[in-house]
Amino acid sequence: MEQQRRLALTILAAVCLTYYVENFLRSAASALTPVLITELGISRGAMGFLITGYFLIYGIMQFPSGVLADVLGPRKAILWFTGLTCAGGALFWLSYRYELLLAAQMIMGVGTSVFYINAVTVIARWFPPERKATAISVLSAASGVGAFTSYMGFPLAASIWGSWRDLYLVMLAVLVLNWVLNIFVLKDSPVPVTLVKRTTKDIIASFKETLADGRFQPMLVAYTLLAFNYVILSWGTQFLMEAKGLTYVEAGFISSIGTVAGFIGCLVMGFVSDRLRKRKTPLVVFFGLFVLALVAIVLVPAGYPYAVYATIWFLMGVGNSIWVLYFTMVGEVLPTKKATIGLGLLNGLSIIFSSIMTPLYGSLVDVTGSFWVPGLLSIGIAGVTFIILFRYTKETYGNVIKE
């Protein structure tokens, strides 16, 4: 039992490192927005499309990624697709043209798309129920650390070395080494698992049955709308520079504070939820905090002390961390055979939505000349999301699903 516990912790550490670097790479385009707009001579709308190049493909790939966990197995899915991520990262590092950067974003979108769901599947198999949400929260928190490294690291690299590419290369090398490590470390389960053979008809039927589940539907709608928060955060550096008058380094630092807050929030969310033995209460309270902070960041004008914007952005990051609980709740609402399908739908639809909204957000700024209209849109979507969470989302803790 002790050997299994140590192996479970080793696997958790290995997948956390992978997820850390992947989130550095996925955040790179957003963190480099001011630099790439200048270097490439593109509009904000075009920059938004470059960011979307990653997330749209990533979102579409969420649907088969859940199936891959059953058909191919989590370990093989993670290893094969991480190799593709390494290739896309190498192309991004080497590219100086918009078209090549977009192609690199799309390749990395495919490569990283299967990781989280398959990593969650592995962790859920290795950790007992009383520590499962906490372990998944630790994995999820690695995303915040990776984004922090990106948002803070690139402005510092640009100001110190005059280029962002050296930092990108270092992180890419870490991912390659971690990929080799995962070949030896990753195990699908502490007990033998039989891979599922599914026909196309079976897969389509599973999707339909999952979508028809009354308890899953509010979760799917709310989580999809939550994705707009990532649109706001991905434009954070540019927003803080243009709307609040901050420098690139200052704005990058505040954006990175938001990712640190997300890291802290993920850990706190899992711990609080497990201790309270509740899922809905933390969801409502934390997202209420996010809505208040969002209203504040939109309405507070330029010229306020730097600490004001940093504090508000920190609270937004903490409040936005509610997403991590959904990946525990899906397994409490859906039977095991449908849980991976549900995770794919949850992640896929939300990211497709954010992919559509990211260039729209930038285009609204281009058309209106400010971030005011996108800010009001953000508040409206957050308000609708809060209503769904408060009124329609059901408690899932302790729910026992019969196959």
NORWO-V985176 format. One record per run of one state. SS is the DSSP state (@ for helix, = for strand, . for the rest). FROM is the first residue (numbers start at 1). TO is the last residue. If there is no record, write none. Layout:
ss-><SS,SS>
from-><FROM,FROM>
to-><TO,TO>
//
This chain:
ss-><.,@,.,@,.,@,.,@,.,@,.,@,.,@,.,@,.,@,.,@,.,@,.,@,.,@,.,@,.,@,.,@,.>
from-><1,2,32,33,41,44,72,74,95,98,114,115,127,129,161,165,186,200,212,214,235,236,245,248,277,280,300,306,334,336,369,372,393>
to-><1,31,32,40,43,71,73,94,97,113,114,126,128,160,164,185,199,211,213,234,235,244,247,276,279,299,305,333,335,368,371,392,403>
//
